[in-house]
């Protein structure tokens, strides 16, 4: 059977970066094995449904380049791919479990459930559950006669359908990441499979869907590991072969102390969602990685290495490189610390790799004025080694568009003097007389001017940068001279000479 994997988020809000990583690992595994990557929307919990969340999920995956082969908005022969549209399918299998005595009707009211938990707490039961012991004191089809059960059903009394787990049985399965997992059913509760509104719970729906959609590998977050034994039991009860499981490590706070959360990200000032998200209830805007300025390829490269290690020293991977190198066996068990500085480093590297045309297009889009494309490209290329995000370029290169009105006082005190100012004016005057020049010829001219008085370059270069930019650092100085043009260079040196007179 060919590899088939799925990413199955719930539309309950913005897609967390951990969810994007889960989608990425599913995608990489599918592509590595010439398999199929499916997007399924698990919207059985209608109380938590958030308008716009489903389209957000699709847009986020599209931006990151994680494109499903089939699923919601992509079609396929296993649809529908939205669980709320598959309601009748689940009823069939719930009925099968009821008929075979592997599930039962439970009519307990919320008050009766609370009373049961209170009794267990008073008895100092560490983990009060509706299980093989307590179910025999509750109102369900195991304690009621068939006639009483039927009467309640016909009267329309609210009920749920619960799985009937054995009282003392070991559940064993081999997780690709964690090895063998063994859990005794005595520690599990009889989870609800079908809710009172007729909708399935996650446990029922995802097992049925994974089977019917022929999913071969379930790659999901560590938070689902405690549910895996229940899912294995459901596969057994329904007579189906279970897929292989791989439970991914948690994403941790930068200090490694606890799971990465929105609150922690907000406190530390970095995004946790791939795209901007506005909470529909509070109106709060959470800025995404895209809007912060992260490039999709850099984002994916960074995310892939949070919990997966291909071995070796290589850190920069194209998507094709990731596909070639990826394997579930190389996923770490331990949680991965989220290092936003490393994410920035990746973005800087990918910014350097960006084509000149793409970089220019993005730079021009950020400007609120018209600019010659060739000039824009030269400016962008001069700045790209000095910024983390393209969005930083207009501010970083503001001196290209406006003469400095202020000058770094520390540099001025140390490097600006009448001798330097005189030689710079001499250089600017002769530069204006050139019919054309480039950065190399401009530098050669400056050297020649200085050699007349046997003055080294180091005596005037900081002063020249100060005159042209007002700053002590920045792009290559001769790039700036070439881009500004002789007339502007002359005007700025003249202005600095007047302003910085001692």
N, C-alpha and C positions, 0 to 999 in steps of 0.2 A: 504494500500500500504506500502511495506517495505521501510525503510529509504535508500535513495540513495543520496550521496553527491559527490561533485567533487572538485578537485584542478585543476585550469586551468591557468597555467602560460604562459607568452609569452616568446619565445626564443630570447630575445633581449639583453642578457648578463647574468652575474652571478645571481644566485638566492639569493636575499636579505634575511637576517634572518627573516624579517617580513613575507616574503613569506613562509618560513619554518614553522613559527608559524601557519599561516593560514592552511597549509597542515596538521599540527599536530592536530589542533582543529577539522578539518574535519575527520581525521582518528579516533580520540578518540570518536567523536560523532557516527560515523558509527559502531565502534566496541562495544560501549556501548549499541547500539540498534540493534545489530545483523544485521547491514545493510551492504551496499556496498560502498567502497571508490574508486573513479574513478580518473585517471590521464588523463586530456585532454590538448592538446597543442594548444593554441590559436595563430596561426601564420598568421592571416589575414593581418597584416601590414608587407608586404614583404620588405618595405624600411628599416625597423628597425631590420630585421632578422640578427642574429649573428651566424656564423658558430661555432658549438661546444656547443652552449648554451643548446640545447635540451638534449644532452647526459650528460651535467653537471647537469641539473635538476634531471635526473634519478639517477645519481651516488650520488648526495647529499641526496636525499630521501632514497636511499638504505643504505647509511652510517648511517643515523639517525634512521633507523629501521621503517620508514614510508612506508610500502609496499602496493601499490595499489592492489585492487582485480580485477580490469579490467582497460583497457585504453591502451595508447601507450606502446608498448612492452609487454603488458600483455593480449591483446585480449579481447574478449567479444562480445556479440550479438548486441551491439549498435554502432559498429564501422562504418566507420573509426573514430579514436579519434584525428586525426590531422585536424584542420579546413581547411587547404589548400586543403585537399583531399575531402572536402564536398561542394565544390563551387556550384555545380548544385542544391544541396538541398535548399540553401538559395534563389536562384532565384525564385523557386516555390512560396515561401511564400511572397517574395517581390512583385511578380506579383499578388498574392491574395490581398495584401493591395492596390495595384494600382487599381485593378478591383473594389474594394469596396469603393474607394474614401478616403481611410485612409492613402494614401501616394501619392506622386506626383513626376514627373520628374522635375529636375531643371537644366537649361542649362547655368547658370551664369558663366561668366569667372572670374578668380582671380581678374582682374581689376574692374569688376562690383561689386564684393563682397567688395573689399577695399573701393570703392566709397560709397557704402551703409553704411559701418561702419563709414566712415569719416563724412557723413551727420548726422548720429545719434550722433556722438561725438560733432559736432558743435551745435546740438540741445540740448546738455547737457544731453543726455540719459546716465545713469550711466552704463548700461550693454547692449551695442549694440548686437542685436541678429537677426537671420533670423527666424522670428516667425510669429504668426497669423496676425500681422499688416504689417510687412515689406515685407512679401512674396508677397503681392499684388502689390508691385512696382518692382518686380524682373522678370527675364525671366524664367518662369516655366510653367508647364502644367495647372496651375490654372489661369494664366493671358493670356496664348496663346490659340488660338482656337484649337480644336482637329485636324484640318487639318494642322495647323502650327506645332503643336507638332509632328504629324506623319511625316511631311516633315523633321524636324530636325533629328528625329530618323533614317529615311531612308537615310539621307545624312551622317550619321555616326558622327554627332556632339557629342562632349563629354558631358556627363550628369552624374548626381548623382540622387539617389532616396532618397527623404526626407520623414520623417513621417509628417503627417498633424495633429498637435495637436489642440484640441479645444481651443478657445480663452480665456475662463474663466471658468475653471472647477476645483474643488478640487480633488486631487488624494490622497487617504487615504490608508495606509497599516500599519500593526502592525509588528514592528521589535522586535524580541525576546529579543535583548539587550537593545534597546532604547525606547520601547513602541510605542505608536501611532505616526506616522509621517503624517503630512498633508502639501501638497504643491499645490499651484494653478498653473495651466498650463500657466497663464499669465507671470510667471517668467521663463518659460522654452523656449528653442528654438526648431525648427524643425530639429532635428539631422539627419545627413546623415545615411541611412541604408545600401545603396549599393554605393560603390565608382566607380569612372570613369573607373578603371581597371577591374570592374566586381566582385571584391572581396567585401564581406560584411564588415561593420564596426564591432567593438566589440559588439555594442548594438544589432545589428540584429543577429549576429552569436551566441552569448551566450544565447539569449532567445530561438532561434530555437533549439539549441543543448540541452539546459537544458530540454526543453519540450520533445524532441524526445528521450533523454536518461533517461527520467522519474525521473529527479532530484527532490527530495522532499524538500530539505533544501539548500539554498544558503548561505554559511558561507564565508564571504570575508571581506577585509579590509574596514575601515571607509572611505577611499578615494572614494569608489564606492557609498556611500550613496547619493550624489547629483544626481547620475544617476538612482537611484532606482525608482523614480516616472515615468521616461520615460519607464523603463522596465515594470512597472505595466501597463502602457498604452498599450504597445505592447502586453502583455498577453491578455488584454481586447480586443484589435483590432483583434487579431487572434482567439479569442474565446476559449482561454485556461485558465485553472486554474493556478494561480501563486503559486510557491513554498513558503515556509516560508523563511524569510530573517533574517539574524543575521550579523550585521556589527560590526567588531572587532575594539577595540580601537587602537589608534596609539601607536607605540613604540617611546618613547621620548628620547632625549639626557639625559645623566646622571643627569644634573642639572634641567631637566624637561622643559627646555626652547627650544621648537621646536622639530620637527620630527627628529628622528635618521637618519643620512645620512652617506654615505661613507666618505664624507669630515670630518664630526665630528668624526667618528671612527678613521680615519687616524690621525687626530690632537691629539686625546687622546691615540692613540697607542693600539687599540684593533681591532680584526677582526669584519667584518660585514657580511661575506659570510661563508657558512658552510665548503667549501673546497677552496683550492688555486684556484685563477682565474687569468689568464694572459689575459689582454686586447688585442684582436687581432689587434687593430689599433696602440695603443701606445706601446705595449709590456710591459706595467706596470704590475708587479706582486702584487696581493693582497693576503696576507696570510690568510688562512681559519682557522676555529675553529679546524678542524681535524688536520691540520699540526702544529698548535700551541700546540697541545697535549691534547685537550679536549676529554674526553671519550664520546661516543654517548649517553649513559644513563644519564650522568651528564648534557650534553647539552640539552637533551630533558626535563629533570626534571626542569632545570632552565627556559627553554623557556615556558613550560606549565604554570608557575606561573607568567608570564609577561602578566597580563590582566585577569587572571582567579584565583579565590580564593575559594577553597573548604570549607573554614571555619576551625577553630581549629588551633592548634599550629604546626601540622605536616608539615614538609617541604620536607622530603625525600620520593619520590614516585617511585616505579618501574612502568614500562609501564602498567602492569596489575592493579596496584593501581590507576593509572591515569584514565584508562578506567572505573574502577568501580566508581570513584568519579566524573567523568566529567559530567557537564550539561551546556547547553547554558545559563540557567538562572543565573548561578554564574559568568558569564563573566562581568567584570566591564565596565562601560561607559567611565570612565576617562582614559586618556592615561597612559601608564606604563613606568616609568623611567627605563632605561637600566643601570643596575649596574654591571659592569664587575667584581668588587670585589666579588659580590655574586656568579657570574658564577665560579670564581676561587674556592670559598668555596665549591660549589657543586662538583667540580672536585676533590678536596681534599677528600671529603667524599667518593666518588665513588672509588677513588684510594685505600682507606682503605678497601673497600668491595671486591676489585678484588681478584680473586682466585690466590693462590701462583703460579700455573703453568702459568696462563696468564700473570701475572706480570713478571715472570722470562723470558718468551718468548719475551716480549716487551723490557725488559732490555737488554737481550743478543743481540737482533737485532740492538740495538743502539751502541754496542761496535765494534771497528774496530780491535779486536784481539780475539784469541781463549780463552775460559775460561771454566773451569769445571762447569757443570750445577749446581751441589749442592752448590758450592762456590758462583756462581752467584745468586742463590736463597737466600742464607743467606745474601748476600750484599743487594739485592733488598729489602728484608723484613726489614732490619735494617734502610733503608733510606725512606721507603714509608710514614712514619708519618711526614717527614721533608721536603717534596717537594709538589708542586702543580701539576706538570706534570711529567709523566714518563721520558720525554726527559731531565729533569733536573738531573736525577739520576747519569749519568756518571760524570758530573762536581761535583755534591754534594759528590760523593763517590770516587773522584780521589785519595784520600789518601790511599784507599785500594790497589791501584796499584802502587803508587809511594811514596817513602819516602819523607817527607817534606824537602825542602831546605831552607825554611824560617819559622820563628816562630812568632806568634802574640806578638809584642813587649810589649804591655800593659799587657798581661797575664804573659809574661816572667818576667817583672819587679816586678809584685805583687806576683806571685805564685812559681817562680822557685828559688830554693836556694840549697846550697850544701847538706843540711840535707835531703831535699826531693829527690835530685838526688841520694844520697847514698842509701836511703831505696828503691828507684825504681830499682836500679841496683841489690840490694839484692833480691828483688822480681823476677826480670827477670832471674837471675841466677838460683833460685830455680824452677822457672816455666819451664826452659829448662830441668830440671831433672825429670819432671813428665813424666810418660809413656803416659798419655793422660789427657786431662782436658776439661772442658766446662766452660761456663761463670760463673756458680755458684761456681764451685770448684776453679776457678781462683780468684774470689772475696774472697773466704774463705782463700785462701793462702795469699792474700795481707793483709787481716785483721790480720792473725797470724804473719806476718812479722812486721807489725806496732806495734802490741801489745807488742813485745819484748822491745820496747822503749817507750811504752805507748803513741804512736802517733796516733791521730785520723785520720780517712779516709780523712776528709776534708782538711788535710794538704798536701796531695799528689795527690788527684784525679785531680785537675786542671793541675798539673804538668805532670801527666801521660797522660792526653788527649793532652797536648801541645806536648809532646815527640812523641806521636803516629801519630798525625794529623797535628800539626803545628797550630791548631786553638783553640779557646776557647769554641766552642760549636759543637754539632753534635749528631750522634746516641748514643745509650746506650754504655757506655765506655767498659763494659765487653763483649758486642757483638763484639766490635772492637778487643778486646784482643783475643777472641775465633777465629774470622775469620782470623786475621793476622797470628796466629800461634806463638809458643813460640820463635822460632829462630828469626823471624822478629821483635817481640816485644823487644827482647834483643838487636838486632842491632839498633833499633830506639832509645831506651833509651840510649844506648851507644853513638850514634851519637849526640843526644841532649845534653848529659852531656859534650861532647867535645865542641860542638858549643856554648853552653850557659854558659860556664865557666865565672865566674865574674872576 
